[in-house]
Amino acid sequence: MPLHPSIASGIAEILSRLQDANVSFAGQRILITGGAGFLGSWMCDVLVEQAADVVCLDNLTSGLASHVAHLHDRDNFTFVQHDISKPYYPEGEIDLILHMASRASPMEFTEHPISILKANTLGIWVALGIAKAKGARLMYTSTSEVYGDPDPRFVPSPETYNGNVNPVGIRGCYDESKRCGEAFVIAYEREHGLDARISRIFNTYGPRIRSEGIYGRALPRFIDQALSGKPITIFGTGEQTRSFTYVVDEIEGLLRLAAADNAKGKVVNIGNTKERSILDLANVVQAAVGTDAPLEFGPLPDDDPLRRCPDTSRAKELLDWQARTSLEDGLVQTVEWFRDQRS
Ligand SMILES: NC(=O)c1ccc[n+]([C@@H]2O[C@H](COP(=O)([O-])OP(=O)(O)OC[C@H]3O[C@@H](n4cnc5c(N)ncnc54)[C@H](O)[C@@H]3O)[C@@H](O)[C@H]2O)c1
């Protein structure tokens, strides 16, 4: 089946940006854990097109086999169904590991806290062991959640801010395991000299994002509700903020970081610096879908961060990267994809 136009054009845009930046992974053998997920499958698409040899490893818990099904007939793509929190010994050379495996949506923090903890502690430990054995570079996809509910004096949050996380709160399984994962990565970099780096991803959206579950990520849930003509459910007053990064910008930033020779041992925020309230998001989604579906307000879940916005000066300086796509433009593509999935 051909790729949806929103995905095909997004991949073409990323490839063109990478070419302009002289970033190429051609000929590298790359292990992507979590490769059948939302972001992982975009990585697989781009890297297969760049003529890398891609090994996509996934246990298909939150990811979908269908995200990468179209790649199975490519000679430079292999799919391995495996849980990366258990030992894994790939054959042959590996040049780069992108450790992306982890459930990542708030609903899953409640339903699957243990597997989240394992993916970001045992899983990164397994991935680091492979990197060490193969002499590979590794990039870990951490999260803005390491900042927890940030002190307003540190919003926009720079990488030097240590965060404000409740280890035993409902989000603790994700936030604290990502923090532990970061500590693992830096320990291997310090003790074994491993060429490892950490990306902190801020809320990313686009085609292939999943919307299931009432506590799922706000943006896909809003689109789903708006397209169904249902009320859009906002938790709290809607004054809490997030910054939303379109998948094309995010994948470009992540790949620039993975390729950068000046980023060993570095932690880099990859996100859009435009801070938007959740109420604002609901209005933009209504406009993108063309609906006047009403807004409904419910209680704010425990430990929900009040503000979230990255300081991306480091990404600009190290990688010459910044997000380019406005929320309004990114939503046009995303809504089109959601609409076509429903039909
Ligand atoms: N999308 C975002 O806004 C965002 C924000 C911050 C961080 N991240 C991080 O980026 C990565 C990818 O996120 P995503 O949005 O694509 O989520 P996703 O849920 O779509 O993808 C995660 C993938 O990992 C797989 N997986 C989970 N546990 C695994 C295990 N133990 N072994 C093998 N595979 C496993 C899942 O099946 C899924 O395919 C995650 O590490 C996430 O924490 C994402």
The ligand as an SDF file (V2000), in Angstrom:
LIG
                    3D

 44 48  0  0  0  0  0  0  0  0999 V2000
    6.1040   11.2930   21.0220 N   0  0  0  0  0  0  0  0  0  0  0  0
    6.4540   12.1260   21.9790 C   0  0  0  0  0  0  0  0  0  0  0  0
    5.8540   13.2010   22.1230 O   0  0  0  0  0  0  0  0  0  0  0  0
    7.6240   11.8050   22.8870 C   0  0  0  0  0  0  0  0  0  0  0  0
    7.9930   12.7660   23.8370 C   0  0  0  0  0  0  0  0  0  0  0  0
    9.0680   12.5000   24.6610 C   0  0  0  0  0  0  0  0  0  0  0  0
    9.7790   11.3180   24.5350 C   0  0  0  0  0  0  0  0  0  0  0  0
    9.3990   10.4080   23.6130 N   0  0  0  0  0  0  0  0  0  0  0  0
   10.1530    9.1430   23.5540 C   0  0  0  0  0  0  0  0  0  0  0  0
   10.3820    8.7580   22.2190 O   0  0  0  0  0  0  0  0  0  0  0  0
   10.3160    7.3310   22.1030 C   0  0  0  0  0  0  0  0  0  0  0  0
    9.2930    6.9480   21.0440 C   0  0  0  0  0  0  0  0  0  0  0  0
    8.0220    7.4660   21.4460 O   0  0  0  0  0  0  0  0  0  0  0  0
    6.7400    7.3130   20.5260 P   0  0  0  0  0  0  0  0  0  0  0  0
    5.9500    8.5500   20.6700 O   0  0  0  0  0  0  0  0  0  0  0  0
    7.1230    6.8440   19.1820 O   0  0  0  0  0  0  0  0  0  0  0  0
    5.9670    6.1640   21.3200 O   0  0  0  0  0  0  0  0  0  0  0  0
    5.3190    4.7950   20.7820 P   0  0  0  0  0  0  0  0  0  0  0  0
    4.6000    4.1900   21.9250 O   0  0  0  0  0  0  0  0  0  0  0  0
    4.5630    5.0330   19.5350 O   0  0  0  0  0  0  0  0  0  0  0  0
    6.6140    3.9530   20.4110 O   0  0  0  0  0  0  0  0  0  0  0  0
    7.3400    3.2090   21.3600 C   0  0  0  0  0  0  0  0  0  0  0  0
    7.6720    1.8610   20.7340 C   0  0  0  0  0  0  0  0  0  0  0  0
    8.4590    1.0990   21.6460 O   0  0  0  0  0  0  0  0  0  0  0  0
    7.9670   -0.2430   21.6420 C   0  0  0  0  0  0  0  0  0  0  0  0
    8.3730   -0.8200   22.9290 N   0  0  0  0  0  0  0  0  0  0  0  0
    7.9340   -0.4750   24.1700 C   0  0  0  0  0  0  0  0  0  0  0  0
    8.5640   -1.2190   25.1070 N   0  0  0  0  0  0  0  0  0  0  0  0
    9.4160   -2.0380   24.4310 C   0  0  0  0  0  0  0  0  0  0  0  0
   10.3280   -3.0560   24.8310 C   0  0  0  0  0  0  0  0  0  0  0  0
   10.5030   -3.3570   26.1220 N   0  0  0  0  0  0  0  0  0  0  0  0
   11.0230   -3.7180   23.8730 N   0  0  0  0  0  0  0  0  0  0  0  0
   10.8460   -3.4240   22.5680 C   0  0  0  0  0  0  0  0  0  0  0  0
    9.9880   -2.4770   22.1230 N   0  0  0  0  0  0  0  0  0  0  0  0
    9.2840   -1.8030   23.0440 C   0  0  0  0  0  0  0  0  0  0  0  0
    6.4840   -0.1060   21.4340 C   0  0  0  0  0  0  0  0  0  0  0  0
    5.8640   -1.2750   20.9610 O   0  0  0  0  0  0  0  0  0  0  0  0
    6.4330    1.0260   20.4230 C   0  0  0  0  0  0  0  0  0  0  0  0
    6.5140    0.5510   19.1050 O   0  0  0  0  0  0  0  0  0  0  0  0
    9.9860    6.8020   23.4900 C   0  0  0  0  0  0  0  0  0  0  0  0
   11.1690    6.4230   24.1250 O   0  0  0  0  0  0  0  0  0  0  0  0
    9.3910    8.0080   24.1850 C   0  0  0  0  0  0  0  0  0  0  0  0
    9.5730    7.9570   25.5740 O   0  0  0  0  0  0  0  0  0  0  0  0
    8.3260   10.6200   22.7920 C   0  0  0  0  0  0  0  0  0  0  0  0
  1  2  1  0
  2  3  2  0
  2  4  1  0
  4  5  1  0
  4 44  2  0
  5  6  2  0
  6  7  1  0
  7  8  2  0
  8  9  1  0
  8 44  1  0
  9 10  1  0
  9 42  1  0
 10 11  1  0
 11 12  1  0
 11 40  1  0
 12 13  1  0
 13 14  1  0
 14 15  2  0
 14 16  1  0
 14 17  1  0
 17 18  1  0
 18 19  2  0
 18 20  1  0
 18 21  1  0
 21 22  1  0
 22 23  1  0
 23 24  1  0
 23 38  1  0
 24 25  1  0
 25 26  1  0
 25 36  1  0
 26 27  1  0
 26 35  1  0
 27 28  2  0
 28 29  1  0
 29 30  1  0
 29 35  2  0
 30 31  1  0
 30 32  2  0
 32 33  1  0
 33 34  2  0
 34 35  1  0
 36 37  1  0
 36 38  1  0
 38 39  1  0
 40 41  1  0
 40 42  1  0
 42 43  1  0
M  CHG  2   8   1  16  -1
M  END
$$$$
